[in-house]
């Protein structure tokens, strides 16, 4: 249901970019559920043009994506 709500905020989703939308949703969900200090850093990274690469570099050195 959360994914549908997220996708509804766009004026349609092209299947060509569907993986990008799903990645975006996943990152936002991880940030929302995170209690670490990476959340403010991620918010700053998303403000730039190269947001995903910056966030990915930060996340590699952090336990955000480790299971």
Rosetta blueprint (number, residue, H / E / L):
1 X L
2 X H
3 X H
4 X H
5 X H
6 X H
7 X H
8 X H
9 X L
10 X L
11 X L
12 X L
13 X L
14 X L
15 X H
16 X H
17 X H
18 X H
19 X H
20 X H
21 X H
22 X H
23 X H
24 X H
25 X H
26 X H
27 X H
28 X H
29 X H
30 X H
31 X H
32 X H
33 X H
34 X L
35 X L
36 X L
37 X L
38 X H
39 X H
40 X H
41 X H
42 X H
43 X H
44 X H
45 X H
46 X L
47 X L
48 X L
49 X L
50 X L
51 X H
52 X H
53 X H
54 X H
55 X H
56 X H
57 X H
58 X H
59 X H
60 X H
61 X L
62 X L
63 X H
64 X H
65 X H
66 X L
67 X L
